[in-house]
Amino acid sequence: MTDLELVAVQAYVRLMKGVRATLDDTSHPAGAPPLLHEPMAETDRALRAAGLAGNERRLFQLVADAMAGDGVRQGA
């Protein structure tokens, strides 16, 4: 996995965790979309930089590989 792919995978994993946390928070159901704007934009930028935009099969394989090998640093 290249450095750019790793950054994209990390951004994607953070986005998914953010989506889950935001949607699980029933105290602000109408506030979810604005809260996700920046993580979505960050992930889009990282995917484009890594050449993964529109290549979901490769992205999901990288995510699965990283999660299986614990290669995704959670705070990064």
N, CA, C and O atoms as a Tinker XYZ file with bonds, in Angstrom:
   304  protein
     1  N      0.860000   -1.166000    0.000000    73     2
     2  CA     0.000000    0.000000    0.000000    64     1     3
     3  C      0.906000    1.227000    0.000000    63     2     4     5
     4  O      1.846000    1.314000    0.790000    81     3
     5  N      0.617000    2.171000   -0.888000    73     3     6
     6  CA     1.409000    3.391000   -0.944000    64     5     7
     7  C      1.023000    4.321000    0.202000    63     6     8     9
     8  O      0.000000    4.130000    0.860000    81     7
     9  N      1.855000    5.323000    0.424000    73     7    10
    10  CA     1.529000    6.309000    1.461000    64     9    11
    11  C      0.214000    7.012000    1.157000    63    10    12    13
    12  O     -0.593000    7.224000    2.063000    81    11
    13  N     -0.018000    7.380000   -0.110000    73    11    14
    14  CA    -1.264000    8.057000   -0.472000    64    13    15
    15  C     -2.464000    7.132000   -0.283000    63    14    16    17
    16  O     -3.530000    7.583000    0.138000    81    15
    17  N     -2.306000    5.866000   -0.584000    73    15    18
    18  CA    -3.393000    4.918000   -0.351000    64    17    19
    19  C     -3.670000    4.772000    1.134000    63    18    20    21
    20  O     -4.828000    4.692000    1.545000    81    19
    21  N     -2.622000    4.736000    1.942000    73    19    22
    22  CA    -2.805000    4.645000    3.388000    64    21    23
    23  C     -3.557000    5.858000    3.924000    63    22    24    25
    24  O     -4.455000    5.719000    4.754000    81    23
    25  N     -3.193000    7.035000    3.454000    73    23    26
    26  CA    -3.894000    8.264000    3.876000    64    25    27
    27  C     -5.365000    8.180000    3.478000    63    26    28    29
    28  O     -6.241000    8.549000    4.261000    81    27
    29  N     -5.639000    7.698000    2.268000    73    27    30
    30  CA    -7.020000    7.574000    1.808000    64    29    31
    31  C     -7.794000    6.568000    2.651000    63    30    32    33
    32  O     -8.941000    6.818000    3.019000    81    31
    33  N     -7.178000    5.444000    2.955000    73    31    34
    34  CA    -7.829000    4.429000    3.788000    64    33    35
    35  C     -8.114000    4.996000    5.172000    63    34    36    37
    36  O     -9.205000    4.804000    5.707000    81    35
    37  N     -7.154000    5.682000    5.747000    73    35    38
    38  CA    -7.358000    6.268000    7.078000    64    37    39
    39  C     -8.487000    7.291000    7.052000    63    38    40    41
    40  O     -9.313000    7.324000    7.964000    81    39
    41  N     -8.531000    8.123000    6.021000    73    39    42
    42  CA    -9.599000    9.119000    5.914000    64    41    43
    43  C    -10.952000    8.430000    5.776000    63    42    44    45
    44  O    -11.930000    8.860000    6.387000    81    43
    45  N    -11.015000    7.381000    4.990000    73    43    46
    46  CA   -12.260000    6.638000    4.802000    64    45    47
    47  C    -12.733000    6.019000    6.118000    63    46    48    49
    48  O    -13.912000    6.103000    6.463000    81    47
    49  N    -11.816000    5.406000    6.840000    73    47    50
    50  CA   -12.176000    4.775000    8.117000    64    49    51
    51  C    -12.664000    5.839000    9.107000    63    50    52    53
    52  O    -13.644000    5.621000    9.819000    81    51
    53  N    -11.981000    6.987000    9.151000    73    51    54
    54  CA   -12.437000    8.071000   10.043000    64    53    55
    55  C    -13.829000    8.538000    9.639000    63    54    56    57
    56  O    -14.680000    8.777000   10.496000    81    55
    57  N    -14.062000    8.669000    8.337000    73    55    58
    58  CA   -15.377000    9.090000    7.860000    64    57    59
    59  C    -16.450000    8.100000    8.285000    63    58    60    61
    60  O    -17.510000    8.502000    8.765000    81    59
    61  N    -16.188000    6.819000    8.114000    73    59    62
    62  CA   -17.181000    5.809000    8.486000    64    61    63
    63  C    -17.463000    5.836000    9.988000    63    62    64    65
    64  O    -18.610000    5.683000   10.407000    81    63
    65  N    -16.427000    6.029000   10.792000    73    63    66
    66  CA   -16.639000    6.133000   12.242000    64    65    67
    67  C    -17.440000    7.391000   12.576000    63    66    68    69
    68  O    -18.305000    7.368000   13.452000    81    67
    69  N    -17.151000    8.479000   11.880000    73    67    70
    70  CA   -17.883000    9.718000   12.091000    64    69    71
    71  C    -19.339000    9.594000   11.689000    63    70    72    73
    72  O    -20.224000   10.092000   12.385000    81    71
    73  N    -19.591000    8.935000   10.575000    73    71    74
    74  CA   -20.966000    8.707000   10.125000    64    73    75
    75  C    -21.716000    7.894000   11.172000    63    74    76    77
    76  O    -22.834000    8.235000   11.558000    81    75
    77  N    -21.088000    6.824000   11.621000    73    75    78
    78  CA   -21.744000    5.974000   12.627000    64    77    79
    79  C    -22.042000    6.766000   13.894000    63    78    80    81
    80  O    -23.151000    6.694000   14.424000    81    79
    81  N    -21.076000    7.507000   14.376000    73    79    82
    82  CA   -21.270000    8.276000   15.613000    64    81    83
    83  C    -22.333000    9.351000   15.428000    63    82    84    85
    84  O    -23.169000    9.561000   16.307000    81    83
    85  N    -22.301000   10.026000   14.294000    73    83    86
    86  CA   -23.263000   11.095000   14.044000    64    85    87
    87  C    -24.673000   10.551000   13.921000    63    86    88    89
    88  O    -25.614000   11.124000   14.468000    81    87
    89  N    -24.819000    9.459000   13.213000    73    87    90
    90  CA   -26.153000    8.890000   13.030000    64    89    91
    91  C    -26.664000    8.207000   14.292000    63    90    92    93
    92  O    -27.875000    8.111000   14.491000    81    91
    93  N    -25.767000    7.735000   15.140000    73    91    94
    94  CA   -26.175000    7.134000   16.414000    64    93    95
    95  C    -26.600000    8.181000   17.433000    63    94    96    97
    96  O    -27.288000    7.861000   18.403000    81    95
    97  N    -26.196000    9.431000   17.221000    73    95    98
    98  CA   -26.519000   10.503000   18.159000    64    97    99
    99  C    -27.919000   11.017000   17.850000    63    98   100   101
   100  O    -28.098000   11.847000   16.959000    81    99
   101  N    -28.898000   10.529000   18.578000    73    99   102
   102  CA   -30.292000   10.906000   18.320000    64   101   103
   103  C    -30.625000   12.300000   18.829000    63   102   104   105
   104  O    -31.718000   12.804000   18.572000    81   103
   105  N    -29.709000   12.926000   19.543000    73   103   106
   106  CA   -30.002000   14.265000   20.055000    64   105   107
   107  C    -29.878000   15.337000   18.973000    63   106   108   109
   108  O    -30.389000   16.444000   19.146000    81   107
   109  N    -29.209000   15.027000   17.861000    73   107   110
   110  CA   -29.032000   16.001000   16.770000    64   109   111
   111  C    -29.312000   15.365000   15.411000    63   110   112   113
   112  O    -28.461000   15.455000   14.526000    81   111
   113  N    -30.461000   14.729000   15.205000    73   111   114
   114  CA   -30.688000   14.034000   13.938000    64   113   115
   115  C    -30.657000   14.957000   12.728000    63   114   116   117
   116  O    -30.205000   14.547000   11.658000    81   115
   117  N    -31.125000   16.189000   12.871000    73   115   118
   118  CA   -31.127000   17.109000   11.727000    64   117   119
   119  C    -29.742000   17.697000   11.486000    63   118   120   121
   120  O    -29.489000   18.260000   10.421000    81   119
   121  N    -28.845000   17.574000   12.456000    73   119   122
   122  CA   -27.518000   18.168000   12.324000    64   121   123
   123  C    -26.486000   17.260000   11.705000    63   122   124   125
   124  O    -25.340000   17.673000   11.525000    81   123
   125  N    -26.849000   16.043000   11.375000    73   123   126
   126  CA   -25.873000   15.096000   10.858000    64   125   127
   127  C    -25.217000   15.538000    9.547000    63   126   128   129
   128  O    -23.988000   15.546000    9.484000    81   127
   129  N    -25.949000   15.901000    8.512000    73   127   130
   130  CA   -25.277000   16.247000    7.250000    64   129   131
   131  C    -24.227000   17.353000    7.373000    63   130   132   133
   132  O    -23.135000   17.190000    6.828000    81   131
   133  N    -24.496000   18.470000    8.058000    73   131   134
   134  CA   -23.443000   19.481000    8.175000    64   133   135
   135  C    -22.212000   18.994000    8.936000    63   134   136   137
   136  O    -21.093000   19.406000    8.631000    81   135
   137  N    -22.411000   18.129000    9.914000    73   135   138
   138  CA   -21.284000   17.615000   10.677000    64   137   139
   139  C    -20.387000   16.713000    9.847000    63   138   140   141
   140  O    -19.214000   16.534000   10.175000    81   139
   141  N    -20.920000   16.148000    8.786000    73   139   142
   142  CA   -20.161000   15.217000    7.955000    64   141   143
   143  C    -19.514000   15.883000    6.751000    63   142   144   145
   144  O    -18.755000   15.238000    6.028000    81   143
   145  N    -19.799000   17.155000    6.521000    73   143   146
   146  CA   -19.281000   17.837000    5.329000    64   145   147
   147  C    -17.762000   17.795000    5.245000    63   146   148   149
   148  O    -17.221000   17.403000    4.211000    81   147
   149  N    -17.069000   18.184000    6.290000    73   147   150
   150  CA   -15.605000   18.237000    6.242000    64   149   151
   151  C    -14.969000   16.848000    6.151000    63   150   152   153
   152  O    -14.054000   16.664000    5.348000    81   151
   153  N    -15.418000   15.857000    6.943000    73   151   154
   154  CA   -14.835000   14.526000    6.775000    64   153   155
   155  C    -15.062000   13.960000    5.367000    63   154   156   157
   156  O    -14.197000   13.264000    4.835000    81   155
   157  N    -16.207000   14.249000    4.769000    73   155   158
   158  CA   -16.466000   13.785000    3.411000    64   157   159
   159  C    -15.537000   14.464000    2.417000    63   158   160   161
   160  O    -15.014000   13.817000    1.510000    81   159
   161  N    -15.330000   15.758000    2.583000    73   159   162
   162  CA   -14.432000   16.490000    1.687000    64   161   163
   163  C    -12.994000   15.991000    1.842000    63   162   164   165
   164  O    -12.283000   15.831000    0.849000    81   163
   165  N    -12.566000   15.746000    3.075000    73   163   166
   166  CA   -11.216000   15.223000    3.318000    64   165   167
   167  C    -11.040000   13.873000    2.643000    63   166   168   169
   168  O    -10.015000   13.621000    2.010000    81   167
   169  N    -12.032000   13.008000    2.776000    73   167   170
   170  CA   -11.957000   11.685000    2.176000    64   169   171
   171  C    -11.942000   11.777000    0.655000    63   170   172   173
   172  O    -11.176000   11.068000    0.002000    81   171
   173  N    -12.769000   12.634000    0.088000    73   171   174
   174  CA   -12.773000   12.827000   -1.364000    64   173   175
   175  C    -11.403000   13.270000   -1.871000    63   174   176   177
   176  O    -10.914000   12.763000   -2.880000    81   175
   177  N    -10.790000   14.218000   -1.168000    73   175   178
   178  CA    -9.453000   14.705000   -1.573000    64   177   179
   179  C     -8.428000   13.571000   -1.502000    63   178   180   181
   180  O     -7.620000   13.398000   -2.415000    81   179
   181  N     -8.467000   12.811000   -0.424000    73   179   182
   182  CA    -7.503000   11.727000   -0.248000    64   181   183
   183  C     -7.702000   10.633000   -1.297000    63   182   184   185
   184  O     -6.728000   10.087000   -1.816000    81   183
   185  N     -8.950000   10.314000   -1.607000    73   183   186
   186  CA    -9.215000    9.299000   -2.623000    64   185   187
   187  C     -8.725000    9.744000   -3.997000    63   186   188   189
   188  O     -8.142000    8.954000   -4.740000    81   187
   189  N     -8.960000   11.002000   -4.330000    73   187   190
   190  CA    -8.467000   11.521000   -5.616000    64   189   191
   191  C     -6.950000   11.498000   -5.671000    63   190   192   193
   192  O     -6.372000   11.089000   -6.678000    81   191
   193  N     -6.302000   11.932000   -4.605000    73   191   194
   194  CA    -4.835000   11.982000   -4.575000    64   193   195
   195  C     -4.224000   10.597000   -4.722000    63   194   196   197
   196  O     -3.150000   10.451000   -5.305000    81   195
   197  N     -4.897000    9.583000   -4.200000    73   195   198
   198  CA    -4.386000    8.215000   -4.258000    64   197   199
   199  C     -4.825000    7.473000   -5.522000    63   198   200   201
   200  O     -4.451000    6.320000   -5.733000    81   199
   201  N     -5.618000    8.142000   -6.355000    73   199   202
   202  CA    -6.118000    7.486000   -7.555000    64   201   203
   203  C     -7.201000    6.467000   -7.273000    63   202   204   205
   204  O     -7.417000    5.551000   -8.067000    81   203
   205  N     -7.876000    6.617000   -6.164000    73   203   206
   206  CA    -8.903000    5.657000   -5.766000    64   205   207
   207  C    -10.322000    6.160000   -5.989000    63   206   208   209
   208  O    -11.275000    5.412000   -5.773000    81   207
   209  N    -10.485000    7.400000   -6.414000    73   207   210
   210  CA   -11.823000    7.932000   -6.671000    64   209   211
   211  C    -12.442000    7.115000   -7.804000    63   210   212   213
   212  O    -11.872000    7.015000   -8.890000    81   211
   213  N    -13.595000    6.540000   -7.546000    73   211   214
   214  CA   -14.266000    5.721000   -8.537000    64   213   215
   215  C    -13.746000    4.296000   -8.615000    63   214   216   217
   216  O    -14.193000    3.519000   -9.458000    81   215
   217  N    -12.813000    3.948000   -7.753000    73   215   218
   218  CA   -12.264000    2.596000   -7.749000    64   217   219
   219  C    -12.572000    1.944000   -6.400000    63   218   220   221
   220  O    -11.677000    1.637000   -5.614000    81   219
   221  N    -13.859000    1.746000   -6.164000    73   219   222
   222  CA   -14.304000    1.238000   -4.878000    64   221   223
   223  C    -13.752000   -0.147000   -4.583000    63   222   224   225
   224  O    -13.420000   -0.451000   -3.438000    81   223
   225  N    -13.651000   -0.985000   -5.598000    73   223   226
   226  CA   -13.142000   -2.339000   -5.364000    64   225   227
   227  C    -11.745000   -2.279000   -4.747000    63   226   228   229
   228  O    -11.473000   -2.976000   -3.769000    81   227
   229  N    -10.862000   -1.458000   -5.302000    73   227   230
   230  CA    -9.501000   -1.325000   -4.778000    64   229   231
   231  C     -9.535000   -0.711000   -3.374000    63   230   232   233
   232  O     -8.845000   -1.188000   -2.473000    81   231
   233  N    -10.334000    0.345000   -3.187000    73   231   234
   234  CA   -10.430000    0.989000   -1.874000    64   233   235
   235  C    -10.878000   -0.007000   -0.820000    63   234   236   237
   236  O    -10.253000   -0.112000    0.235000    81   235
   237  N    -11.945000   -0.735000   -1.088000    73   235   238
   238  CA   -12.465000   -1.660000   -0.085000    64   237   239
   239  C    -11.483000   -2.796000    0.189000    63   238   240   241
   240  O    -11.405000   -3.292000    1.313000    81   239
   241  N    -10.743000   -3.206000   -0.822000    73   239   242
   242  CA    -9.719000   -4.227000   -0.599000    64   241   243
   243  C     -8.615000   -3.676000    0.299000    63   242   244   245
   244  O     -8.149000   -4.367000    1.204000    81   243
   245  N     -8.197000   -2.436000    0.052000    73   243   246
   246  CA    -7.174000   -1.814000    0.894000    64   245   247
   247  C     -7.666000   -1.646000    2.327000    63   246   248   249
   248  O     -6.922000   -1.890000    3.276000    81   247
   249  N     -8.924000   -1.229000    2.482000    73   247   250
   250  CA    -9.494000   -1.074000    3.823000    64   249   251
   251  C     -9.523000   -2.424000    4.528000    63   250   252   253
   252  O     -9.126000   -2.526000    5.689000    81   251
   253  N     -9.990000   -3.463000    3.835000    73   251   254
   254  CA   -10.051000   -4.794000    4.442000    64   253   255
   255  C     -8.657000   -5.276000    4.828000    63   254   256   257
   256  O     -8.465000   -5.821000    5.915000    81   255
   257  N     -7.681000   -5.076000    3.937000    73   255   258
   258  CA    -6.315000   -5.493000    4.233000    64   257   259
   259  C     -5.757000   -4.741000    5.437000    63   258   260   261
   260  O     -5.126000   -5.331000    6.313000    81   259
   261  N     -5.995000   -3.444000    5.468000    73   259   262
   262  CA    -5.474000   -2.617000    6.560000    64   261   263
   263  C     -6.119000   -2.987000    7.882000    63   262   264   265
   264  O     -5.438000   -3.064000    8.905000    81   263
   265  N     -7.419000   -3.216000    7.873000    73   263   266
   266  CA    -8.114000   -3.571000    9.106000    64   265   267
   267  C     -7.683000   -4.954000    9.588000    63   266   268   269
   268  O     -7.526000   -5.175000   10.789000    81   267
   269  N     -7.494000   -5.877000    8.660000    73   267   270
   270  CA    -7.078000   -7.229000    9.034000    64   269   271
   271  C     -5.672000   -7.215000    9.622000    63   270   272   273
   272  O     -5.371000   -7.954000   10.559000    81   271
   273  N     -4.819000   -6.367000    9.063000    73   271   274
   274  CA    -3.450000   -6.282000    9.551000    64   273   275
   275  C     -3.268000   -5.183000   10.578000    63   274   276   277
   276  O     -2.146000   -4.892000   10.994000    81   275
   277  N     -4.391000   -4.561000   10.993000    73   275   278
   278  CA    -4.358000   -3.458000   11.945000    64   277   279
   279  C     -3.442000   -2.346000   11.453000    63   278   280   281
   280  O     -2.762000   -1.693000   12.244000    81   279
   281  N     -3.431000   -2.134000   10.116000    73   279   282
   282  CA    -2.571000   -1.123000    9.539000    64   281   283
   283  C     -3.180000    0.252000    9.506000    63   282   284   285
   284  O     -2.539000    1.196000    9.044000    81   283
   285  N     -4.395000    0.395000    9.981000    73   283   286
   286  CA    -5.036000    1.701000    9.995000    64   285   287
   287  C     -4.857000    2.307000   11.366000    63   286   288   289
   288  O     -5.448000    1.851000   12.344000    81   287
   289  N     -4.044000    3.329000   11.429000    73   287   290
   290  CA    -3.844000    4.034000   12.693000    64   289   291
   291  C     -5.097000    4.869000   12.948000    63   290   292   293
   292  O     -5.444000    5.744000   12.154000    81   291
   293  N     -5.755000    4.597000   14.040000    73   291   294
   294  CA    -7.054000    5.173000   14.303000    64   293   295
   295  C     -7.056000    6.689000   14.429000    63   294   296   297
   296  O     -8.017000    7.326000   13.996000    81   295
   297  N     -6.054000    7.274000   14.986000    73   295   298
   298  CA    -6.047000    8.713000   15.198000    64   297   299
   299  C     -5.412000    9.480000   14.066000    63   298   300   301
   300  O     -5.413000   10.711000   14.095000    81   299
   301  N     -4.880000    8.821000   13.088000    73   299   302
   302  CA    -4.118000    9.486000   12.029000    64   301   303
   303  C     -5.021000   10.147000   11.027000    63   302   304
   304  O     -4.541000   10.753000   10.069000    81   303
